[in-house]
């Protein structure tokens, strides 16, 4: 068990303990931000690949040609760039 005498050897007063706890909490908050950013990136990559798989299924439903997939994916990317452009113009 840790008693007040043991803590007194490492910390001068209660303010030092509070400062240490704030630093620890800030570190864990920083780690949480990194974790959520990685999760968001993983979700974005996953959704990007899922849409490409969907384009592949649509493009190869009737004709099993790579050209259909490329055309459909190019149209989708073009539409996305148009919607972003017009969202910025408004």
N, C-alpha and C positions, 0 to 999 in steps of 0.2 A: 504494500500500500504506500502511496505517496502522501506524505504529510506536509504541513506548511514549512517545517524546518528544511526538508529536502528541496522544496521549490525555492526557498529563500537563498539557497546556495547558487542557483543558476539565474535567478531573476532578482533584480534589485527591489522592485516594487510591483504593485498590481498593474500599473500602466504598461510595464514591459510584457506582462502576460497577455494583456488585452491587445497590445500591438502584435504579438506573435500570433494570436488567434485570428486577427484581421488579415495578416499575411497568408496564413494557411487557408482561410476562407477565400481570399482573392485568388490564390493559386488554383483551388478547386473550381472556382467560377471560370477561370481562364481555360482549364481543361474541359469544362462542360461546353464552352464556346467552340473549342476545336472539335469536340466530338459531334456537335450538331452541324458544324460546317462540313465535316466529312460525310455525315449522313445525308445532308442536302446534296452534296456532289454525287454521292452514290445513287441517290434517287434520280437525279437529272440524267446521269449516264444510263441508268437502267431504263428510264422512260424513252430516251433517245433510241436505244437499241430495240426496245419493244415496238416503237413506231416503224423502225426499219423492217422488223420482222413482219409487221402488219402489211407494209407496202409489198414485201416479197410475196406474201400469201395472196394479196389482191392481184399483183402483176402476173403471177404464175397460175392463176386459177384456170384459165382457158388455154393460153399459149405458154408453154414452158420455155420462155426466152428471157435471157438476162436483159435484153434491150428494154423490155416492158418495165422491169424493175427500175432500171436507171432512169427512164423517162418519168415514171411516177414519182420517184424520189426527187428528181430535179424540179418537177412541178411543185411538190410540197415545200421544198426549200425556198423556191421562188416566192410562193404564197406567204411563207413565214417572213421573208425579208420585206415583202410589200406591206404586210400588216404592221411590222415594226416601224417601217419608214413613215407610214401614214399616222401611226400613233405619235411619232415624234413631231410631225408637221403640225398637228392640231394644237 
